[in-house]
Amino acid sequence: METDFDPQAIVERFKSRAEAVRRRGIPPVEGAERQRFVRQAAEDYQDFAILADAEVELEQGILTFRIDLRPKSGSAPERR
């Protein structure tokens, strides 16, 4: 592994990817294909945004992403 590996750079790339998905337009498709595209874009954004909020650490060759999914203080709990 390279000695100049920067785990925080990974987090920054996920931030960029989340923003790119958020800005991405919907191609000219209709019906079920459009719904699949919109659903996949929402999932992509969620995944990238979660990783973009991670605290990242590289210790003894182990890369760890720490992600706090608890609701913020004062916010309503998420419904499922």
PyMOL Python script that loads the backbone (N, CA, C, O; Angstrom):
from pymol import cmd

cmd.read_pdbstr("""\
ATOM      1  N   MET A   1       0.857  -1.177   0.000  1.00  0.00           N
ATOM      2  CA  MET A   1       0.000   0.000   0.000  1.00  0.00           C
ATOM      3  C   MET A   1       0.902   1.239   0.000  1.00  0.00           C
ATOM      4  O   MET A   1       1.950   1.249   0.647  1.00  0.00           O
ATOM      5  N   GLU A   2       0.501   2.254  -0.709  1.00  0.00           N
ATOM      6  CA  GLU A   2       1.274   3.490  -0.758  1.00  0.00           C
ATOM      7  C   GLU A   2       1.315   4.163   0.600  1.00  0.00           C
ATOM      8  O   GLU A   2       0.338   4.133   1.349  1.00  0.00           O
ATOM      9  N   THR A   3       2.447   4.770   0.911  1.00  0.00           N
ATOM     10  CA  THR A   3       2.571   5.460   2.192  1.00  0.00           C
ATOM     11  C   THR A   3       1.826   6.784   2.197  1.00  0.00           C
ATOM     12  O   THR A   3       1.517   7.306   3.268  1.00  0.00           O
ATOM     13  N   ASP A   4       1.529   7.344   1.025  1.00  0.00           N
ATOM     14  CA  ASP A   4       0.824   8.627   0.979  1.00  0.00           C
ATOM     15  C   ASP A   4      -0.686   8.443   0.792  1.00  0.00           C
ATOM     16  O   ASP A   4      -1.376   9.378   0.388  1.00  0.00           O
ATOM     17  N   PHE A   5      -1.196   7.252   1.083  1.00  0.00           N
ATOM     18  CA  PHE A   5      -2.629   6.982   0.996  1.00  0.00           C
ATOM     19  C   PHE A   5      -3.371   7.898   1.960  1.00  0.00           C
ATOM     20  O   PHE A   5      -3.009   7.994   3.132  1.00  0.00           O
ATOM     21  N   ASP A   6      -4.405   8.569   1.471  1.00  0.00           N
ATOM     22  CA  ASP A   6      -5.167   9.520   2.284  1.00  0.00           C
ATOM     23  C   ASP A   6      -6.607   9.049   2.404  1.00  0.00           C
ATOM     24  O   ASP A   6      -7.391   9.228   1.471  1.00  0.00           O
ATOM     25  N   PRO A   7      -6.978   8.442   3.549  1.00  0.00           N
ATOM     26  CA  PRO A   7      -8.351   7.967   3.708  1.00  0.00           C
ATOM     27  C   PRO A   7      -9.377   9.091   3.607  1.00  0.00           C
ATOM     28  O   PRO A   7     -10.490   8.860   3.136  1.00  0.00           O
ATOM     29  N   GLN A   8      -9.031  10.289   4.033  1.00  0.00           N
ATOM     30  CA  GLN A   8      -9.972  11.410   3.964  1.00  0.00           C
ATOM     31  C   GLN A   8     -10.295  11.760   2.511  1.00  0.00           C
ATOM     32  O   GLN A   8     -11.375  12.274   2.221  1.00  0.00           O
ATOM     33  N   ALA A   9      -9.368  11.485   1.607  1.00  0.00           N
ATOM     34  CA  ALA A   9      -9.625  11.738   0.187  1.00  0.00           C
ATOM     35  C   ALA A   9     -10.770  10.858  -0.318  1.00  0.00           C
ATOM     36  O   ALA A   9     -11.529  11.271  -1.195  1.00  0.00           O
ATOM     37  N   ILE A  10     -10.895   9.655   0.229  1.00  0.00           N
ATOM     38  CA  ILE A  10     -12.005   8.779  -0.145  1.00  0.00           C
ATOM     39  C   ILE A  10     -13.327   9.434   0.248  1.00  0.00           C
ATOM     40  O   ILE A  10     -14.273   9.453  -0.539  1.00  0.00           O
ATOM     41  N   VAL A  11     -13.387   9.965   1.449  1.00  0.00           N
ATOM     42  CA  VAL A  11     -14.601  10.632   1.929  1.00  0.00           C
ATOM     43  C   VAL A  11     -14.935  11.811   1.013  1.00  0.00           C
ATOM     44  O   VAL A  11     -16.098  12.023   0.668  1.00  0.00           O
ATOM     45  N   GLU A  12     -13.933  12.562   0.628  1.00  0.00           N
ATOM     46  CA  GLU A  12     -14.157  13.710  -0.267  1.00  0.00           C
ATOM     47  C   GLU A  12     -14.689  13.250  -1.625  1.00  0.00           C
ATOM     48  O   GLU A  12     -15.549  13.913  -2.206  1.00  0.00           O
ATOM     49  N   ARG A  13     -14.193  12.130  -2.132  1.00  0.00           N
ATOM     50  CA  ARG A  13     -14.707  11.615  -3.405  1.00  0.00           C
ATOM     51  C   ARG A  13     -16.163  11.191  -3.270  1.00  0.00           C
ATOM     52  O   ARG A  13     -16.956  11.400  -4.188  1.00  0.00           O
ATOM     53  N   PHE A  14     -16.524  10.596  -2.131  1.00  0.00           N
ATOM     54  CA  PHE A  14     -17.925  10.228  -1.928  1.00  0.00           C
ATOM     55  C   PHE A  14     -18.804  11.471  -1.858  1.00  0.00           C
ATOM     56  O   PHE A  14     -19.935  11.447  -2.343  1.00  0.00           O
ATOM     57  N   LYS A  15     -18.311  12.550  -1.269  1.00  0.00           N
ATOM     58  CA  LYS A  15     -19.070  13.809  -1.253  1.00  0.00           C
ATOM     59  C   LYS A  15     -19.311  14.289  -2.678  1.00  0.00           C
ATOM     60  O   LYS A  15     -20.418  14.704  -3.023  1.00  0.00           O
ATOM     61  N   SER A  16     -18.272  14.231  -3.500  1.00  0.00           N
ATOM     62  CA  SER A  16     -18.404  14.657  -4.901  1.00  0.00           C
ATOM     63  C   SER A  16     -19.387  13.775  -5.652  1.00  0.00           C
ATOM     64  O   SER A  16     -20.189  14.269  -6.444  1.00  0.00           O
ATOM     65  N   ARG A  17     -19.328  12.482  -5.410  1.00  0.00           N
ATOM     66  CA  ARG A  17     -20.245  11.558  -6.092  1.00  0.00           C
ATOM     67  C   ARG A  17     -21.682  11.786  -5.662  1.00  0.00           C
ATOM     68  O   ARG A  17     -22.591  11.750  -6.491  1.00  0.00           O
ATOM     69  N   ALA A  18     -21.895  12.020  -4.373  1.00  0.00           N
ATOM     70  CA  ALA A  18     -23.255  12.289  -3.895  1.00  0.00           C
ATOM     71  C   ALA A  18     -23.812  13.536  -4.571  1.00  0.00           C
ATOM     72  O   ALA A  18     -24.965  13.549  -5.001  1.00  0.00           O
ATOM     73  N   GLU A  19     -23.003  14.572  -4.664  1.00  0.00           N
ATOM     74  CA  GLU A  19     -23.444  15.811  -5.300  1.00  0.00           C
ATOM     75  C   GLU A  19     -23.719  15.592  -6.790  1.00  0.00           C
ATOM     76  O   GLU A  19     -24.679  16.140  -7.331  1.00  0.00           O
ATOM     77  N   ALA A  20     -22.885  14.797  -7.448  1.00  0.00           N
ATOM     78  CA  ALA A  20     -23.096  14.521  -8.870  1.00  0.00           C
ATOM     79  C   ALA A  20     -24.409  13.773  -9.096  1.00  0.00           C
ATOM     80  O   ALA A  20     -25.129  14.064 -10.051  1.00  0.00           O
ATOM     81  N   VAL A  21     -24.726  12.813  -8.224  1.00  0.00           N
ATOM     82  CA  VAL A  21     -25.992  12.081  -8.357  1.00  0.00           C
ATOM     83  C   VAL A  21     -27.161  13.031  -8.120  1.00  0.00           C
ATOM     84  O   VAL A  21     -28.167  12.969  -8.827  1.00  0.00           O
ATOM     85  N   ARG A  22     -27.029  13.911  -7.125  1.00  0.00           N
ATOM     86  CA  ARG A  22     -28.107  14.851  -6.813  1.00  0.00           C
ATOM     87  C   ARG A  22     -28.396  15.778  -7.991  1.00  0.00           C
ATOM     88  O   ARG A  22     -29.552  16.119  -8.243  1.00  0.00           O
ATOM     89  N   ARG A  23     -27.356  16.186  -8.711  1.00  0.00           N
ATOM     90  CA  ARG A  23     -27.520  17.114  -9.840  1.00  0.00           C
ATOM     91  C   ARG A  23     -27.865  16.412 -11.147  1.00  0.00           C
ATOM     92  O   ARG A  23     -28.289  17.054 -12.108  1.00  0.00           O
ATOM     93  N   ARG A  24     -27.686  15.111 -11.183  1.00  0.00           N
ATOM     94  CA  ARG A  24     -27.869  14.349 -12.422  1.00  0.00           C
ATOM     95  C   ARG A  24     -29.307  14.452 -12.913  1.00  0.00           C
ATOM     96  O   ARG A  24     -30.254  14.315 -12.138  1.00  0.00           O
ATOM     97  N   GLY A  25     -29.453  14.691 -14.186  1.00  0.00           N
ATOM     98  CA  GLY A  25     -30.778  14.761 -14.789  1.00  0.00           C
ATOM     99  C   GLY A  25     -31.338  13.379 -15.064  1.00  0.00           C
ATOM    100  O   GLY A  25     -30.626  12.378 -14.989  1.00  0.00           O
ATOM    101  N   ILE A  26     -32.611  13.339 -15.379  1.00  0.00           N
ATOM    102  CA  ILE A  26     -33.271  12.078 -15.709  1.00  0.00           C
ATOM    103  C   ILE A  26     -33.283  11.942 -17.227  1.00  0.00           C
ATOM    104  O   ILE A  26     -33.735  12.847 -17.929  1.00  0.00           O
ATOM    105  N   PRO A  27     -32.792  10.823 -17.731  1.00  0.00           N
ATOM    106  CA  PRO A  27     -32.794  10.650 -19.191  1.00  0.00           C
ATOM    107  C   PRO A  27     -34.228  10.529 -19.710  1.00  0.00           C
ATOM    108  O   PRO A  27     -35.158  10.273 -18.945  1.00  0.00           O
ATOM    109  N   PRO A  28     -34.388  10.712 -20.997  1.00  0.00           N
ATOM    110  CA  PRO A  28     -35.737  10.674 -21.574  1.00  0.00           C
ATOM    111  C   PRO A  28     -36.278   9.248 -21.682  1.00  0.00           C
ATOM    112  O   PRO A  28     -36.378   8.683 -22.771  1.00  0.00           O
ATOM    113  N   VAL A  29     -36.621   8.686 -20.531  1.00  0.00           N
ATOM    114  CA  VAL A  29     -37.244   7.358 -20.499  1.00  0.00           C
ATOM    115  C   VAL A  29     -38.597   7.490 -19.816  1.00  0.00           C
ATOM    116  O   VAL A  29     -38.844   8.450 -19.086  1.00  0.00           O
ATOM    117  N   GLU A  30     -39.465   6.523 -20.058  1.00  0.00           N
ATOM    118  CA  GLU A  30     -40.817   6.611 -19.506  1.00  0.00           C
ATOM    119  C   GLU A  30     -41.169   5.341 -18.744  1.00  0.00           C
ATOM    120  O   GLU A  30     -40.480   4.325 -18.825  1.00  0.00           O
ATOM    121  N   GLY A  31     -42.246   5.436 -18.016  1.00  0.00           N
ATOM    122  CA  GLY A  31     -42.847   4.285 -17.367  1.00  0.00           C
ATOM    123  C   GLY A  31     -41.973   3.639 -16.317  1.00  0.00           C
ATOM    124  O   GLY A  31     -41.331   4.312 -15.510  1.00  0.00           O
ATOM    125  N   ALA A  32     -41.963   2.311 -16.345  1.00  0.00           N
ATOM    126  CA  ALA A  32     -41.249   1.530 -15.337  1.00  0.00           C
ATOM    127  C   ALA A  32     -39.744   1.806 -15.368  1.00  0.00           C
ATOM    128  O   ALA A  32     -39.096   1.836 -14.322  1.00  0.00           O
ATOM    129  N   GLU A  33     -39.199   2.005 -16.548  1.00  0.00           N
ATOM    130  CA  GLU A  33     -37.756   2.282 -16.653  1.00  0.00           C
ATOM    131  C   GLU A  33     -37.408   3.604 -15.960  1.00  0.00           C
ATOM    132  O   GLU A  33     -36.370   3.705 -15.305  1.00  0.00           O
ATOM    133  N   ARG A  34     -38.251   4.590 -16.099  1.00  0.00           N
ATOM    134  CA  ARG A  34     -38.040   5.876 -15.427  1.00  0.00           C
ATOM    135  C   ARG A  34     -38.091   5.697 -13.907  1.00  0.00           C
ATOM    136  O   ARG A  34     -37.258   6.247 -13.187  1.00  0.00           O
ATOM    137  N   GLN A  35     -39.060   4.935 -13.428  1.00  0.00           N
ATOM    138  CA  GLN A  35     -39.173   4.686 -11.993  1.00  0.00           C
ATOM    139  C   GLN A  35     -37.933   3.970 -11.463  1.00  0.00           C
ATOM    140  O   GLN A  35     -37.444   4.296 -10.381  1.00  0.00           O
ATOM    141  N   ARG A  36     -37.421   2.995 -12.220  1.00  0.00           N
ATOM    142  CA  ARG A  36     -36.200   2.290 -11.813  1.00  0.00           C
ATOM    143  C   ARG A  36     -35.023   3.247 -11.750  1.00  0.00           C
ATOM    144  O   ARG A  36     -34.217   3.181 -10.822  1.00  0.00           O
ATOM    145  N   PHE A  37     -34.914   4.141 -12.736  1.00  0.00           N
ATOM    146  CA  PHE A  37     -33.811   5.100 -12.756  1.00  0.00           C
ATOM    147  C   PHE A  37     -33.875   6.027 -11.548  1.00  0.00           C
ATOM    148  O   PHE A  37     -32.862   6.265 -10.890  1.00  0.00           O
ATOM    149  N   VAL A  38     -35.065   6.548 -11.256  1.00  0.00           N
ATOM    150  CA  VAL A  38     -35.245   7.469 -10.130  1.00  0.00           C
ATOM    151  C   VAL A  38     -34.934   6.752  -8.813  1.00  0.00           C
ATOM    152  O   VAL A  38     -34.265   7.309  -7.942  1.00  0.00           O
ATOM    153  N   ARG A  39     -35.417   5.531  -8.675  1.00  0.00           N
ATOM    154  CA  ARG A  39     -35.176   4.758  -7.450  1.00  0.00           C
ATOM    155  C   ARG A  39     -33.676   4.474  -7.279  1.00  0.00           C
ATOM    156  O   ARG A  39     -33.142   4.592  -6.176  1.00  0.00           O
ATOM    157  N   GLN A  40     -32.996   4.100  -8.380  1.00  0.00           N
ATOM    158  CA  GLN A  40     -31.565   3.822  -8.307  1.00  0.00           C
ATOM    159  C   GLN A  40     -30.778   5.088  -7.973  1.00  0.00           C
ATOM    160  O   GLN A  40     -29.815   5.029  -7.209  1.00  0.00           O
ATOM    161  N   ALA A  41     -31.174   6.230  -8.535  1.00  0.00           N
ATOM    162  CA  ALA A  41     -30.497   7.492  -8.223  1.00  0.00           C
ATOM    163  C   ALA A  41     -30.657   7.835  -6.745  1.00  0.00           C
ATOM    164  O   ALA A  41     -29.710   8.302  -6.112  1.00  0.00           O
ATOM    165  N   ALA A  42     -31.834   7.608  -6.197  1.00  0.00           N
ATOM    166  CA  ALA A  42     -32.060   7.884  -4.772  1.00  0.00           C
ATOM    167  C   ALA A  42     -31.183   6.981  -3.899  1.00  0.00           C
ATOM    168  O   ALA A  42     -30.608   7.437  -2.911  1.00  0.00           O
ATOM    169  N   GLU A  43     -31.085   5.713  -4.264  1.00  0.00           N
ATOM    170  CA  GLU A  43     -30.237   4.791  -3.511  1.00  0.00           C
ATOM    171  C   GLU A  43     -28.765   5.165  -3.638  1.00  0.00           C
ATOM    172  O   GLU A  43     -28.028   5.132  -2.653  1.00  0.00           O
ATOM    173  N   ASP A  44     -28.334   5.521  -4.849  1.00  0.00           N
ATOM    174  CA  ASP A  44     -26.943   5.938  -5.049  1.00  0.00           C
ATOM    175  C   ASP A  44     -26.621   7.157  -4.196  1.00  0.00           C
ATOM    176  O   ASP A  44     -25.587   7.206  -3.530  1.00  0.00           O
ATOM    177  N   TYR A  45     -27.520   8.147  -4.221  1.00  0.00           N
ATOM    178  CA  TYR A  45     -27.288   9.356  -3.431  1.00  0.00           C
ATOM    179  C   TYR A  45     -27.188   9.012  -1.947  1.00  0.00           C
ATOM    180  O   TYR A  45     -26.276   9.472  -1.259  1.00  0.00           O
ATOM    181  N   GLN A  46     -28.115   8.212  -1.463  1.00  0.00           N
ATOM    182  CA  GLN A  46     -28.106   7.844  -0.041  1.00  0.00           C
ATOM    183  C   GLN A  46     -26.795   7.148   0.329  1.00  0.00           C
ATOM    184  O   GLN A  46     -26.177   7.492   1.336  1.00  0.00           O
ATOM    185  N   ASP A  47     -26.368   6.179  -0.470  1.00  0.00           N
ATOM    186  CA  ASP A  47     -25.142   5.439  -0.178  1.00  0.00           C
ATOM    187  C   ASP A  47     -23.925   6.363  -0.173  1.00  0.00           C
ATOM    188  O   ASP A  47     -23.112   6.321   0.750  1.00  0.00           O
ATOM    189  N   PHE A  48     -23.804   7.193  -1.202  1.00  0.00           N
ATOM    190  CA  PHE A  48     -22.662   8.102  -1.281  1.00  0.00           C
ATOM    191  C   PHE A  48     -22.690   9.123  -0.148  1.00  0.00           C
ATOM    192  O   PHE A  48     -21.650   9.429   0.436  1.00  0.00           O
ATOM    193  N   ALA A  49     -23.872   9.652   0.168  1.00  0.00           N
ATOM    194  CA  ALA A  49     -23.987  10.660   1.230  1.00  0.00           C
ATOM    195  C   ALA A  49     -23.650  10.065   2.599  1.00  0.00           C
ATOM    196  O   ALA A  49     -23.015  10.725   3.421  1.00  0.00           O
ATOM    197  N   ILE A  50     -24.069   8.835   2.845  1.00  0.00           N
ATOM    198  CA  ILE A  50     -23.733   8.192   4.122  1.00  0.00           C
ATOM    199  C   ILE A  50     -22.217   8.058   4.249  1.00  0.00           C
ATOM    200  O   ILE A  50     -21.653   8.394   5.290  1.00  0.00           O
ATOM    201  N   LEU A  51     -21.560   7.576   3.212  1.00  0.00           N
ATOM    202  CA  LEU A  51     -20.108   7.419   3.276  1.00  0.00           C
ATOM    203  C   LEU A  51     -19.394   8.771   3.325  1.00  0.00           C
ATOM    204  O   LEU A  51     -18.313   8.886   3.904  1.00  0.00           O
ATOM    205  N   ALA A  52     -19.996   9.781   2.722  1.00  0.00           N
ATOM    206  CA  ALA A  52     -19.399  11.119   2.751  1.00  0.00           C
ATOM    207  C   ALA A  52     -19.418  11.716   4.151  1.00  0.00           C
ATOM    208  O   ALA A  52     -18.619  12.602   4.455  1.00  0.00           O
ATOM    209  N   ASP A  53     -20.321  11.243   5.008  1.00  0.00           N
ATOM    210  CA  ASP A  53     -20.400  11.729   6.387  1.00  0.00           C
ATOM    211  C   ASP A  53     -19.563  10.902   7.354  1.00  0.00           C
ATOM    212  O   ASP A  53     -19.572  11.163   8.557  1.00  0.00           O
ATOM    213  N   ALA A  54     -18.851   9.924   6.849  1.00  0.00           N
ATOM    214  CA  ALA A  54     -18.108   9.007   7.716  1.00  0.00           C
ATOM    215  C   ALA A  54     -16.850   9.657   8.294  1.00  0.00           C
ATOM    216  O   ALA A  54     -16.222  10.525   7.689  1.00  0.00           O
ATOM    217  N   GLU A  55     -16.520   9.193   9.487  1.00  0.00           N
ATOM    218  CA  GLU A  55     -15.195   9.446  10.041  1.00  0.00           C
ATOM    219  C   GLU A  55     -14.352   8.263   9.580  1.00  0.00           C
ATOM    220  O   GLU A  55     -14.739   7.112   9.779  1.00  0.00           O
ATOM    221  N   VAL A  56     -13.224   8.534   8.975  1.00  0.00           N
ATOM    222  CA  VAL A  56     -12.429   7.467   8.380  1.00  0.00           C
ATOM    223  C   VAL A  56     -11.067   7.399   9.064  1.00  0.00           C
ATOM    224  O   VAL A  56     -10.489   8.412   9.457  1.00  0.00           O
ATOM    225  N   GLU A  57     -10.576   6.164   9.190  1.00  0.00           N
ATOM    226  CA  GLU A  57      -9.303   5.968   9.871  1.00  0.00           C
ATOM    227  C   GLU A  57      -8.588   4.780   9.236  1.00  0.00           C
ATOM    228  O   GLU A  57      -9.202   3.758   8.929  1.00  0.00           O
ATOM    229  N   LEU A  58      -7.295   4.932   9.047  1.00  0.00           N
ATOM    230  CA  LEU A  58      -6.453   3.837   8.584  1.00  0.00           C
ATOM    231  C   LEU A  58      -5.468   3.538   9.700  1.00  0.00           C
ATOM    232  O   LEU A  58      -4.584   4.339  10.004  1.00  0.00           O
ATOM    233  N   GLU A  59      -5.637   2.371  10.305  1.00  0.00           N
ATOM    234  CA  GLU A  59      -4.785   2.007  11.432  1.00  0.00           C
ATOM    235  C   GLU A  59      -4.301   0.577  11.242  1.00  0.00           C
ATOM    236  O   GLU A  59      -5.108  -0.345  11.126  1.00  0.00           O
ATOM    237  N   GLN A  60      -3.012   0.397  11.209  1.00  0.00           N
ATOM    238  CA  GLN A  60      -2.382  -0.916  11.040  1.00  0.00           C
ATOM    239  C   GLN A  60      -2.918  -1.641   9.813  1.00  0.00           C
ATOM    240  O   GLN A  60      -3.157  -2.848   9.850  1.00  0.00           O
ATOM    241  N   GLY A  61      -3.102  -0.905   8.740  1.00  0.00           N
ATOM    242  CA  GLY A  61      -3.546  -1.491   7.486  1.00  0.00           C
ATOM    243  C   GLY A  61      -5.038  -1.752   7.388  1.00  0.00           C
ATOM    244  O   GLY A  61      -5.495  -2.310   6.390  1.00  0.00           O
ATOM    245  N   ILE A  62      -5.809  -1.366   8.394  1.00  0.00           N
ATOM    246  CA  ILE A  62      -7.258  -1.577   8.378  1.00  0.00           C
ATOM    247  C   ILE A  62      -7.943  -0.232   8.188  1.00  0.00           C
ATOM    248  O   ILE A  62      -7.772   0.681   8.995  1.00  0.00           O
ATOM    249  N   LEU A  63      -8.716  -0.118   7.119  1.00  0.00           N
ATOM    250  CA  LEU A  63      -9.467   1.098   6.821  1.00  0.00           C
ATOM    251  C   LEU A  63     -10.847   0.972   7.456  1.00  0.00           C
ATOM    252  O   LEU A  63     -11.589   0.033   7.164  1.00  0.00           O
ATOM    253  N   THR A  64     -11.189   1.920   8.325  1.00  0.00           N
ATOM    254  CA  THR A  64     -12.451   1.876   9.052  1.00  0.00           C
ATOM    255  C   THR A  64     -13.259   3.125   8.768  1.00  0.00           C
ATOM    256  O   THR A  64     -12.758   4.244   8.873  1.00  0.00           O
ATOM    257  N   PHE A  65     -14.525   2.916   8.404  1.00  0.00           N
ATOM    258  CA  PHE A  65     -15.482   4.005   8.247  1.00  0.00           C
ATOM    259  C   PHE A  65     -16.405   3.949   9.454  1.00  0.00           C
ATOM    260  O   PHE A  65     -17.039   2.924   9.703  1.00  0.00           O
ATOM    261  N   ARG A  66     -16.486   5.034  10.200  1.00  0.00           N
ATOM    262  CA  ARG A  66     -17.383   5.102  11.357  1.00  0.00           C
ATOM    263  C   ARG A  66     -18.515   6.056  10.980  1.00  0.00           C
ATOM    264  O   ARG A  66     -18.289   7.226  10.672  1.00  0.00           O
ATOM    265  N   ILE A  67     -19.747   5.518  11.012  1.00  0.00           N
ATOM    266  CA  ILE A  67     -20.906   6.269  10.548  1.00  0.00           C
ATOM    267  C   ILE A  67     -21.960   6.256  11.643  1.00  0.00           C
ATOM    268  O   ILE A  67     -22.427   5.192  12.049  1.00  0.00           O
ATOM    269  N   ASP A  68     -22.332   7.424  12.115  1.00  0.00           N
ATOM    270  CA  ASP A  68     -23.341   7.560  13.157  1.00  0.00           C
ATOM    271  C   ASP A  68     -24.702   7.723  12.491  1.00  0.00           C
ATOM    272  O   ASP A  68     -24.980   8.755  11.882  1.00  0.00           O
ATOM    273  N   LEU A  69     -25.548   6.704  12.608  1.00  0.00           N
ATOM    274  CA  LEU A  69     -26.862   6.735  11.982  1.00  0.00           C
ATOM    275  C   LEU A  69     -27.966   7.098  12.969  1.00  0.00           C
ATOM    276  O   LEU A  69     -29.150   7.042  12.638  1.00  0.00           O
ATOM    277  N   ARG A  70     -27.569   7.468  14.177  1.00  0.00           N
ATOM    278  CA  ARG A  70     -28.579   7.873  15.155  1.00  0.00           C
ATOM    279  C   ARG A  70     -29.211   9.190  14.730  1.00  0.00           C
ATOM    280  O   ARG A  70     -28.538  10.035  14.140  1.00  0.00           O
ATOM    281  N   PRO A  71     -30.513   9.380  15.027  1.00  0.00           N
ATOM    282  CA  PRO A  71     -31.169  10.649  14.686  1.00  0.00           C
ATOM    283  C   PRO A  71     -30.485  11.810  15.408  1.00  0.00           C
ATOM    284  O   PRO A  71     -30.021  11.673  16.540  1.00  0.00           O
ATOM    285  N   LYS A  72     -30.438  12.932  14.737  1.00  0.00           N
ATOM    286  CA  LYS A  72     -29.883  14.141  15.360  1.00  0.00           C
ATOM    287  C   LYS A  72     -30.766  14.561  16.516  1.00  0.00           C
ATOM    288  O   LYS A  72     -31.970  14.309  16.493  1.00  0.00           O
ATOM    289  N   SER A  73     -30.202  15.187  17.510  1.00  0.00           N
ATOM    290  CA  SER A  73     -30.947  15.660  18.670  1.00  0.00           C
ATOM    291  C   SER A  73     -32.067  16.595  18.223  1.00  0.00           C
ATOM    292  O   SER A  73     -31.846  17.518  17.439  1.00  0.00           O
ATOM    293  N   GLY A  74     -33.266  16.342  18.731  1.00  0.00           N
ATOM    294  CA  GLY A  74     -34.403  17.199  18.411  1.00  0.00           C
ATOM    295  C   GLY A  74     -35.147  16.821  17.160  1.00  0.00           C
ATOM    296  O   GLY A  74     -36.173  17.428  16.853  1.00  0.00           O
ATOM    297  N   SER A  75     -34.659  15.823  16.415  1.00  0.00           N
ATOM    298  CA  SER A  75     -35.379  15.426  15.211  1.00  0.00           C
ATOM    299  C   SER A  75     -36.235  14.202  15.507  1.00  0.00           C
ATOM    300  O   SER A  75     -35.938  13.406  16.398  1.00  0.00           O
ATOM    301  N   ALA A  76     -37.282  14.080  14.748  1.00  0.00           N
ATOM    302  CA  ALA A  76     -38.195  12.943  14.920  1.00  0.00           C
ATOM    303  C   ALA A  76     -37.513  11.670  14.470  1.00  0.00           C
ATOM    304  O   ALA A  76     -36.724  11.701  13.525  1.00  0.00           O
ATOM    305  N   PRO A  77     -37.793  10.550  15.118  1.00  0.00           N
ATOM    306  CA  PRO A  77     -37.204   9.285  14.671  1.00  0.00           C
ATOM    307  C   PRO A  77     -37.706   8.928  13.286  1.00  0.00           C
ATOM    308  O   PRO A  77     -38.842   9.234  12.925  1.00  0.00           O
ATOM    309  N   GLU A  78     -36.846   8.277  12.512  1.00  0.00           N
ATOM    310  CA  GLU A  78     -37.210   7.890  11.154  1.00  0.00           C
ATOM    311  C   GLU A  78     -38.211   6.759  11.187  1.00  0.00           C
ATOM    312  O   GLU A  78     -38.059   5.804  11.949  1.00  0.00           O
ATOM    313  N   ARG A  79     -39.247   6.871  10.350  1.00  0.00           N
ATOM    314  CA  ARG A  79     -40.267   5.816  10.261  1.00  0.00           C
ATOM    315  C   ARG A  79     -39.883   4.829   9.193  1.00  0.00           C
ATOM    316  O   ARG A  79     -39.299   5.198   8.174  1.00  0.00           O
ATOM    317  N   ARG A  80     -40.207   3.576   9.419  1.00  0.00           N
ATOM    318  CA  ARG A  80     -39.928   2.532   8.417  1.00  0.00           C
ATOM    319  C   ARG A  80     -41.185   1.917   7.933  1.00  0.00           C
ATOM    320  O   ARG A  80     -41.149   1.022   7.088  1.00  0.00           O
TER     321      ARG A  80
END
""", "prot")
cmd.dss("prot")
cmd.show_as("cartoon", "prot")
cmd.util.cbc("prot")
cmd.orient("prot")
